[in-house]
Structures are given as structure tokens and as C-alpha cells.
Amino acid sequence: MLHALVRSCTVQLHVRGGRAVACYSRRGLDLLEMAYKHPRTGKRIGTKQAVRVARQQPFELKVAARASVVCWGVMPSGMLRHPLFLARL
């Protein structure tokens, strides 16, 4: 069972910029430029990638805002695996 092997983690991040990319039937997709602290190394990572946002969830992009996303981990390149927007902090 693959789902039993996947661990999720919650990452706190700072939004540096971004834009709405696409809307799907139930979810939106936003391209965010963000910075976060790596969960294992503690190193500050900057990346630009798509983040899923639930359609019914209010989402307003604010530069320099703090936010929280849940993901399946962090890839060696620093990109988050399948990030889903949780909330603005």
C-alpha cells in the first residue's frame, strides 16, 4: 500500500509573489514564489511552483504574507511534493 508509506508534512512559508494559473472543477492552482525553512536541514529555501487551493477556500495572494501548506515531503531540489494550501497565518 503506497499511501501508507507516504508521509505528509506541514510547511510554514513566506509568499514573495505569484499569480493564478488555472481553475479546475474543484480546485484552483496558483503559482507562488515562496521561501520556507527546510523541515530537516533548517536551511532557508526559495522556490517558485504551483500550489493547489481548494475552490471553496478563500484565497487572496498577498506578497510578504505568511502561509501554511501541507505536502508529501521536500524533493532534493527544494521543491515541495504536491503542496496544498491550508491557510494564511
N, C-alpha and C positions, 0 to 999 in steps of 0.2 A: 504494500500500500504506500504509494508515493506521498500522499497527503500527510501521513504520519511522520515522515522524515523531514518535512519542510517546517522550519521554524520561522516564525514571524518576529519582527522587531519594530518598535516604535521609535521614530527618529524626530527630534526637535530640529527645526531648520529656520533660517532667515531667508526671506524672499528678496531677491535682488532685482527681479523684473520678470517679464513673461507676457503671454498672450493666449487667448482661447484658440484652440486648434480645430476641434470638431465636436459635434454633438451626436451622440448615438441614441438609440431608443430609450435607454435608461440611465446612461452615464454621459458625463461631459469629459472632455480631455483638454487639459491646459498644459502649455509648455511653460515650465518655470525655470528661471535662473535662480539657483539657490545655493546656500552654503550650510553645511552641517558638521557636527563633530562625529567622527567615525566611532561606532559603538565599541569596537575592540581596541583600536590603537589610540583613540583620543585626538587624532590628528584632524585639523580643520580641512574639509574637502569642499571645493566649489564645483558645481556641475550644472548642466542645462539639460533637462529632459522632460518628457511628458509625464503628467501625474493625473490619474483618474479622479474624477469628482462625481459623487452621486448626484443625479439630476435634481432630486428633491432637496438637496442640501444647499443652503445659500452659500455662494462663493463670490467674494469680491477681492480681486487682486489688489493688494496694497504693497508697494515697494517698501522694504525695511520692516515688514510685518513678521512676527514670529508665528510659526505654524507647526502642526504635528502631522506626520504621515505614518502609516503602517506599511511595512514592506516585507518581502520574503528574505531579506538579507542585503548585504552590500557586495557587489562584484569587485574583483581586484582593481578594475579601472576606476572605482569610486562611484559608479552608477548604482542607484538603488534598484533592487529587483521588484518589479510590479508594484510601484508605490500607489497608495490610495490615500487621498486627502482625508484627514479626520476632522480637524478643527483649527481655527485661528486661535492663538493664545493671547 
